[in-house]
Amino acid sequence: MSKGYRRSLFILAATMLLTFAFGAAAQQMCDECDPYNSYCSDPCLRCHGFTQDGGCLSYTESTCGGLFGGGACLQDDCYPNWVETSRVTQGTYDGNSWNSCTHHSVQWVTLYDNNQCNNDSDFWTQHYCDNVIDGTRSGGWYPSCCDQLNDDDQYDPLFTCDGNHYCTG
């Protein structure tokens, strides 16, 4: 076997080995299937047993909609159409600097999938917490946006703050 042939064979073998290694590493584990973003036919791997160093002994191939994938998943060829159905303010606070402040409303937002893509109706609705800056004040030394008028709209009632920075759901 010529030296050039062996070198070409080595490069080809190394390339194929790297291709398979990266392909296997890129596949998600079944417990990582997300009912809001994973499609039922998305492939996943389930680990069977662990080694002493925390590695996996063996894998079973499945799909996010399969036996090991959790079941709740997006139907193939369906694309969610998320529409906001409610927004409830759960807290207000101000963020200030030496010459201005911003008034924040912390809002619990509900979204509904009009296409009902998930095969489990529990996942047609989702929620998230949104931190909205809804006004500002400027001037003075460390102005407060609590119990003050909004510079953006002089007809707005006084800003109030309860100090809550988080949604409770």
HELIX and SHEET records of a PDB file:
HELIX    1   1 LYS A    3  ALA A   26  1                                  24    
HELIX    2   2 CYS A   30  GLU A   32  5                                   3    
HELIX    3   3 SER A  121  PHE A  123  5                                   3    
SHEET    1   A 3 GLN A  28  MET A  29  0                                        
SHEET    2   A 3 PRO A  43  PHE A  50  1                                        
SHEET    3   A 3 CYS A  56  THR A  63 -1                                        
SHEET    1   B 3 TRP A  82  ASN A  96  0                                        
SHEET    2   B 3 SER A 100  ASP A 113 -1                                        
SHEET    3   B 3 THR A 125  SER A 138 -1                                        
END                                                                             
